[in-house]
Amino acid sequence: MTDLPESEFSRIIDIRHIEDKPLVLEPTPEEAAALARRFGIVSISLLQATLTLSREGANVVAKGRMKAAFVQSCAISAEDLPQKVDEALLLRFVPDSQQEIKPDEEIELSDADCDDIPYSGERFDLGEAVAQSFALSIDPFAEGPMAAQVRASGLLGAENNSPFAALAALKPKE
């Protein structure tokens, strides 16, 4: 049995026990807090993935929906921004390739290959795949209603209008 790395939201699936019925994955409050820290957001009040797993030979396809409600900081003003996500999920778990890739060797990937999640042995972590999908749904440059006011106040200065400059301007001087 292959050991899987520890994740804040680990839900191990054994491919030998896949059933054709929906799975609902939700983090505990402690797991949600750990995920919020990992992804640099204020909090997660809802993260729910409802997925149906099906086997396609050695591959496993997880299809369903992910819903989330969370709070992140504005990239300019650092104010709290409530956010929601409701999107379809399609994940494909494929066995690790037995081919050894040599450095400097060119390989070609199709569009479908880019979305494949490799696993080894007979288990994979569906919770971690959902967590990573959630992370991809977070807009790192989200702006709230105070962003324009911070820009206009001159905190950013004319020479630097980036979101990171706004945060640096709010940092206490030593």
Contacts in CASP RR format, 6 or more apart in sequence:
PFRMAT RR
TARGET T0000
AUTHOR 0000-0000-0000
METHOD contacts of the structure
MODEL  1
MTDLPESEFSRIIDIRHIEDKPLVLEPTPEEAAALARRFGIVSISLLQAT
LTLSREGANVVAKGRMKAAFVQSCAISAEDLPQKVDEALLLRFVPDSQQE
IKPDEEIELSDADCDDIPYSGERFDLGEAVAQSFALSIDPFAEGPMAAQV
RASGLLGAENNSPFAALAALKPKE
1 121 0 8 1.000
1 122 0 8 1.000
1 123 0 8 1.000
2 120 0 8 1.000
2 121 0 8 1.000
2 123 0 8 1.000
4 10 0 8 1.000
4 12 0 8 1.000
4 123 0 8 1.000
4 124 0 8 1.000
4 125 0 8 1.000
5 125 0 8 1.000
7 125 0 8 1.000
7 127 0 8 1.000
7 128 0 8 1.000
7 131 0 8 1.000
8 27 0 8 1.000
8 31 0 8 1.000
8 34 0 8 1.000
8 35 0 8 1.000
8 38 0 8 1.000
8 131 0 8 1.000
9 25 0 8 1.000
9 27 0 8 1.000
9 31 0 8 1.000
9 34 0 8 1.000
9 35 0 8 1.000
9 47 0 8 1.000
9 127 0 8 1.000
9 128 0 8 1.000
9 130 0 8 1.000
9 131 0 8 1.000
10 125 0 8 1.000
10 127 0 8 1.000
10 128 0 8 1.000
11 25 0 8 1.000
11 125 0 8 1.000
11 126 0 8 1.000
11 127 0 8 1.000
11 128 0 8 1.000
11 130 0 8 1.000
12 123 0 8 1.000
12 124 0 8 1.000
12 125 0 8 1.000
12 126 0 8 1.000
13 53 0 8 1.000
13 60 0 8 1.000
13 123 0 8 1.000
13 124 0 8 1.000
13 125 0 8 1.000
13 126 0 8 1.000
14 122 0 8 1.000
14 123 0 8 1.000
15 55 0 8 1.000
15 60 0 8 1.000
15 122 0 8 1.000
15 123 0 8 1.000
15 124 0 8 1.000
16 122 0 8 1.000
18 53 0 8 1.000
18 54 0 8 1.000
18 55 0 8 1.000
18 60 0 8 1.000
19 53 0 8 1.000
20 52 0 8 1.000
20 53 0 8 1.000
20 54 0 8 1.000
21 52 0 8 1.000
22 50 0 8 1.000
22 51 0 8 1.000
22 52 0 8 1.000
22 64 0 8 1.000
23 50 0 8 1.000
23 51 0 8 1.000
23 52 0 8 1.000
23 53 0 8 1.000
23 126 0 8 1.000
24 48 0 8 1.000
24 49 0 8 1.000
24 50 0 8 1.000
25 48 0 8 1.000
25 49 0 8 1.000
25 50 0 8 1.000
25 51 0 8 1.000
25 126 0 8 1.000
25 127 0 8 1.000
25 130 0 8 1.000
26 47 0 8 1.000
26 48 0 8 1.000
26 49 0 8 1.000
27 35 0 8 1.000
27 44 0 8 1.000
27 47 0 8 1.000
32 43 0 8 1.000
32 44 0 8 1.000
32 45 0 8 1.000
32 47 0 8 1.000
33 43 0 8 1.000
33 44 0 8 1.000
35 44 0 8 1.000
35 47 0 8 1.000
35 131 0 8 1.000
35 134 0 8 1.000
36 42 0 8 1.000
36 43 0 8 1.000
36 44 0 8 1.000
36 70 0 8 1.000
38 131 0 8 1.000
39 134 0 8 1.000
39 135 0 8 1.000
39 138 0 8 1.000
40 72 0 8 1.000
41 70 0 8 1.000
41 71 0 8 1.000
41 72 0 8 1.000
41 73 0 8 1.000
41 138 0 8 1.000
42 70 0 8 1.000
42 71 0 8 1.000
42 72 0 8 1.000
42 73 0 8 1.000
42 80 0 8 1.000
43 70 0 8 1.000
43 71 0 8 1.000
44 68 0 8 1.000
44 69 0 8 1.000
44 70 0 8 1.000
45 69 0 8 1.000
45 70 0 8 1.000
45 71 0 8 1.000
46 67 0 8 1.000
46 68 0 8 1.000
46 69 0 8 1.000
46 70 0 8 1.000
47 66 0 8 1.000
47 67 0 8 1.000
47 68 0 8 1.000
47 70 0 8 1.000
47 130 0 8 1.000
47 134 0 8 1.000
48 66 0 8 1.000
48 67 0 8 1.000
48 68 0 8 1.000
49 64 0 8 1.000
49 65 0 8 1.000
49 66 0 8 1.000
49 67 0 8 1.000
49 89 0 8 1.000
49 127 0 8 1.000
49 130 0 8 1.000
49 133 0 8 1.000
50 64 0 8 1.000
50 65 0 8 1.000
51 62 0 8 1.000
51 63 0 8 1.000
51 64 0 8 1.000
51 89 0 8 1.000
51 91 0 8 1.000
51 126 0 8 1.000
51 130 0 8 1.000
52 62 0 8 1.000
52 63 0 8 1.000
52 64 0 8 1.000
53 60 0 8 1.000
53 61 0 8 1.000
53 62 0 8 1.000
53 126 0 8 1.000
54 60 0 8 1.000
54 61 0 8 1.000
54 63 0 8 1.000
55 61 0 8 1.000
58 94 0 8 1.000
58 95 0 8 1.000
59 92 0 8 1.000
59 93 0 8 1.000
59 94 0 8 1.000
59 95 0 8 1.000
60 92 0 8 1.000
60 93 0 8 1.000
60 124 0 8 1.000
61 90 0 8 1.000
61 91 0 8 1.000
61 92 0 8 1.000
61 93 0 8 1.000
62 89 0 8 1.000
62 90 0 8 1.000
62 91 0 8 1.000
62 92 0 8 1.000
62 93 0 8 1.000
62 126 0 8 1.000
62 129 0 8 1.000
63 88 0 8 1.000
63 89 0 8 1.000
63 90 0 8 1.000
63 91 0 8 1.000
64 88 0 8 1.000
64 89 0 8 1.000
64 90 0 8 1.000
65 86 0 8 1.000
65 87 0 8 1.000
65 88 0 8 1.000
65 89 0 8 1.000
66 85 0 8 1.000
66 86 0 8 1.000
66 87 0 8 1.000
66 88 0 8 1.000
66 89 0 8 1.000
66 130 0 8 1.000
66 133 0 8 1.000
66 134 0 8 1.000
66 137 0 8 1.000
67 84 0 8 1.000
67 85 0 8 1.000
67 86 0 8 1.000
68 83 0 8 1.000
68 84 0 8 1.000
68 85 0 8 1.000
68 86 0 8 1.000
68 134 0 8 1.000
68 137 0 8 1.000
69 82 0 8 1.000
69 83 0 8 1.000
69 84 0 8 1.000
69 85 0 8 1.000
70 82 0 8 1.000
70 83 0 8 1.000
70 85 0 8 1.000
70 138 0 8 1.000
71 80 0 8 1.000
71 81 0 8 1.000
71 82 0 8 1.000
71 83 0 8 1.000
72 80 0 8 1.000
72 81 0 8 1.000
72 83 0 8 1.000
72 138 0 8 1.000
72 139 0 8 1.000
72 142 0 8 1.000
73 79 0 8 1.000
73 80 0 8 1.000
73 81 0 8 1.000
74 80 0 8 1.000
74 81 0 8 1.000
74 142 0 8 1.000
74 143 0 8 1.000
74 144 0 8 1.000
74 146 0 8 1.000
74 147 0 8 1.000
75 140 0 8 1.000
75 141 0 8 1.000
75 142 0 8 1.000
75 143 0 8 1.000
75 147 0 8 1.000
75 163 0 8 1.000
75 166 0 8 1.000
75 167 0 8 1.000
76 143 0 8 1.000
76 144 0 8 1.000
76 146 0 8 1.000
76 147 0 8 1.000
76 150 0 8 1.000
76 151 0 8 1.000
76 156 0 8 1.000
76 163 0 8 1.000
76 166 0 8 1.000
77 143 0 8 1.000
77 144 0 8 1.000
77 146 0 8 1.000
77 147 0 8 1.000
77 149 0 8 1.000
77 150 0 8 1.000
77 166 0 8 1.000
78 166 0 8 1.000
78 167 0 8 1.000
78 170 0 8 1.000
79 144 0 8 1.000
79 145 0 8 1.000
79 146 0 8 1.000
81 142 0 8 1.000
81 144 0 8 1.000
83 138 0 8 1.000
83 139 0 8 1.000
83 142 0 8 1.000
85 134 0 8 1.000
85 137 0 8 1.000
87 137 0 8 1.000
89 130 0 8 1.000
89 133 0 8 1.000
90 115 0 8 1.000
91 115 0 8 1.000
91 117 0 8 1.000
91 126 0 8 1.000
91 129 0 8 1.000
91 133 0 8 1.000
92 112 0 8 1.000
92 115 0 8 1.000
92 116 0 8 1.000
92 117 0 8 1.000
93 116 0 8 1.000
93 117 0 8 1.000
93 118 0 8 1.000
93 119 0 8 1.000
93 124 0 8 1.000
93 129 0 8 1.000
94 116 0 8 1.000
94 117 0 8 1.000
94 118 0 8 1.000
94 119 0 8 1.000
95 118 0 8 1.000
95 119 0 8 1.000
95 120 0 8 1.000
95 121 0 8 1.000
96 118 0 8 1.000
96 119 0 8 1.000
96 120 0 8 1.000
97 118 0 8 1.000
101 107 0 8 1.000
117 124 0 8 1.000
117 129 0 8 1.000
141 163 0 8 1.000
143 163 0 8 1.000
147 166 0 8 1.000
150 156 0 8 1.000
150 166 0 8 1.000
151 161 0 8 1.000
151 166 0 8 1.000
155 166 0 8 1.000
155 169 0 8 1.000
155 170 0 8 1.000
156 162 0 8 1.000
156 165 0 8 1.000
156 166 0 8 1.000
156 169 0 8 1.000
157 165 0 8 1.000
157 169 0 8 1.000
END
